[in-house]
Amino acid sequence: MNAGSACLRQIVDFILPYRCAICGSVADGDGRMSYISRRYLEIFGRKSDIHICGKCLAAIEPYAPSDRWHLCLSNPFAGDKIPGQVLYIAMPYKGIVTRMIPAVKFSGMKEIARLLGIVLSEMLRDEKISADIVIPVPLSSERAAQRGFNQAEEIARPVSDVLDLPLVTDCLIRTRNTGRQTETHDIIDRMENVRGAFEVADSWDITGLTVILTDDVATTGFTMHEAALALMEAGAGKVLCVAMAGNRRVKNADPF
């Protein structure tokens, strides 16, 4: 870009500044996102088109390290085949995060999922998490066609890159198009909605492998629990469920 073009670009940016993808105000947070922007370019091969203001950036607050570890199920039940299944939650599902994740799911803003995935990947690296593969919780074929992407996969890509682990998207299969968990309020109905909804592809042998299983939000934990159960029954040695956000008030599991 020559000097004249650069000057014109600066004038346009001043007159028509970027707007925050979350709240719509002037996006003055780009300077604070330099590391994340650089990592985005390295991982995805292009610059992000998403801009976020400083106020929204400041509102993204991860859990303290000691508050990130939980049992997968918020309401454990007798007879659970994997009663000690661990869940790692990066940040509380409140405030600005309750606007960011719906924007990914329902407004097609997958780049927000990627940015959150970069934050998550750095947190997991700081935790010194080790595994063999990273698997995102799959969408049904119908939901994937509607959305055009899987937000859990977009979150998983930076985790795979930063932890230097293979990202596997054809191992775990969602066998049916379950209803949205957010539209099911009774806890028993939520459990039944996803019971047996996952299986491991015949082409994969995961015997003894340690798996990081990623998703965007964990509420009751039933979706990740059923996905983890399918992996364990197929021979996985360990599964660490990792959710970008969730609301748990009790720390009820030891670190992975």
Secondary structure as UniProt FT lines:
FT   HELIX           3..15
FT   TURN            21..23
FT   HELIX           30..33
FT   HELIX           34..44
FT   HELIX           54..58
FT   HELIX           65..67
FT   STRAND          69..71
FT   TURN            78..79
FT   TURN            83..84
FT   STRAND          86..92
FT   TURN            95..96
FT   HELIX           97..107
FT   HELIX           110..126
FT   TURN            127..128
FT   STRAND          133..136
FT   HELIX           141..147
FT   HELIX           151..163
FT   STRAND          172..174
FT   HELIX           181..183
FT   HELIX           187..194
FT   TURN            195..196
FT   STRAND          198..200
FT   TURN            202..203
FT   TURN            207..208
FT   STRAND          210..218
FT   HELIX           222..233
FT   TURN            234..235
FT   STRAND          238..246
//
